[in-house]
Amino acid sequence: MKKQQKKLFYGTGILMLCMALMPLTALAAEAGAEYTPAMYATFWALIPPIVAIILALITKEVYSSLFIGILVGGLFYSGFSFETTLTHIFNDGFVAVLSDSYNVGILIFLVILGAMVSLMNRAGGSAAFGHFAKQKIKSRVGAQLATVALGVLIFIDDYFNCLTVGSVMKPVTDEHKVSRAKLAYLIDATAAPVCIIAPISSWAAAVSGFVEGEDGFSIFIRAIPYNFYAILTIVMMIALVLMNVDYGPMKTHEANAVKGDLFSMGEKNKGQEVSAANPKGTIADLLIPIVALIICCVIGMIYTGGFFEGAGFVTAFSNSDASVGLALGSICAIIITIIIYLIRRVLSFTQCMECFPDGFKAMVPAILILTFAWTLKAMTDSLGAAEFVAEAMKQTAGSLMNFLPAIIFLVGCFLAFSTGTSWGTFGILIPIVVAVFADSNPQLMIISISACMAGAVCGDHCSPISDTTIMASAGAQCNHVNHVSTQLPYAILAAGISFITYIIAGFAQSAWISLPAGIILMLLALYVVRRLNR
């Protein structure tokens, strides 16, 4: 009880400190003028997400922490006006984000994917795959490497990656006593980091669209060897598994998993309680839905990009709407799955329909956290966080030119960590980088764009309010704060090595020199960590 009171005291203290430090004089704009908050485009715009993140790490409770962050943002926006705070939070926050078509598409995709997982479990496909994998995969190392391999193969979209890999690999990793926290890390580290170096992905399309006045897709391809955080994260994952290195909170989770506690908090999987699986289920009952989902989602994405109206495949991906494409693809895939199950008489129609509420319940935690995170982002947007960072970057760009890739990497990390969005970070920083370097040093422009992408992915990877981090927790069905706290030390190590590598790249301006140097530094760092953790 005292421990909880102490956490509440710390959380309340942080909130009161933020409120006390706010200048209370400048409140509202002049009558008739467009309202601009007193703290617009200042460092205060980043305080709401920082408060939410700190509270989540202190209290280990994510819902109230996010809501307090939203409340701080609303108070800062309104100048502590009660009525304006409420209307801003609910009208411009919750209602707006839940009315946004892109967000609704993601929520539909989440619910349908949860229903598909429930269908595969009830049909016996997951159990059959787990039995097959038990015969083929003999060790914890094999289970983790198989998870990494599947994550690398599913490179089309990070949301799709997180939930699909988690659904397929949970029975395998559970069988070999790999903690849910480690599974969540492997999923998260093969989601955005793989998508950001895959030419055919929703991320490549997003980045290409932000490079105005240049050949965005060509620049994306040329930037891949300089995307150090993504490449080093993949190297780190494989090395961690092969060298059997774990440190920080993850070490405790893995030690407990070997003893039989996969959750390390006495938790049970509350969201995915379904009826007994069909004992006659086969691997086909898992593979058919997964293959149907992959094919339908690819078709859905290129459909939204105009592929069937004459656009090329790459062009269609570049112009695709991931939200609509994934929603359309998942709807088609679940219809195909139900029809096949009915034809094969694996499940009855009534049993199939019972899986929908089961799947929805499994995704409720992820949907709640996503809704809070989107609302928190709306609060920071209304306070001008993007404008503040953009102005700070412009002031820095004129000096320390060779150090600029490393500086951009750090700025991208901080912005994505604070706002929980990597795509938003791309949109802020990439146009600035192009404007600074396009005419003076094209090679340094490529490196700096890579640094922006790497920093955005790194911050997104670390942030508790990132949608990808939330999806990884949902895919592994791991406690969200557990996932964040265990992943953070790993992400920080990869970020530190990447920062040093960007300093090297800023002077060498060659991937042939900087990338091998970064890989060597990463392996040396893991060797030292392994020696220290013996």
Secondary structure, DSSP 4 states (H G I P E B T S, - for coil): -HHHHHHHHHHHHHHHHHHHHS--S---PPTTSPP--TTTTSGGGGHHHHHHHHHHHHHS-HHHHHHHHHHHHHHHHHTS-HHHHHHIIIIIIIIHHHH-HHHHHHHHHHHHHHHHHHHHHHHTHHHHHHHHHHHH--SHHHHHHHHHHHHHH--S-HHHHHHHHHHHHHHHHHHTT--HHHHHHHHHHTTHHHHTT-SSSHHHHHHHHH-TTS-HHHHHHHHGGG-HHHHHHHHHHHHHHHHT---THHHHHHHHHHTT-SSSSS----TT--PPPPTT--THHHHHHHHHHHHHHHHHHHHHTTGGGT--HHHHHHT--HHHHHHHHHHHHHHHHHHHHHHHTSS-HHHHHHHHHHHHHHHHHHHHHHHHHHHHHHHHHHTTHHHHHHHHHHHHHTS-GGGHHHHHHHHHHHHHHHHS-HHHHHHHHHHHHHHHHTTT-HHHHHHHHHHHHHHHHHHHHH-TT-HHHHHHHHHHT--HHHHHHHHHHHHHHHHHHHHHHHHHHHHH--HHHHHHHHHHHHHHHHHHHHHHT-
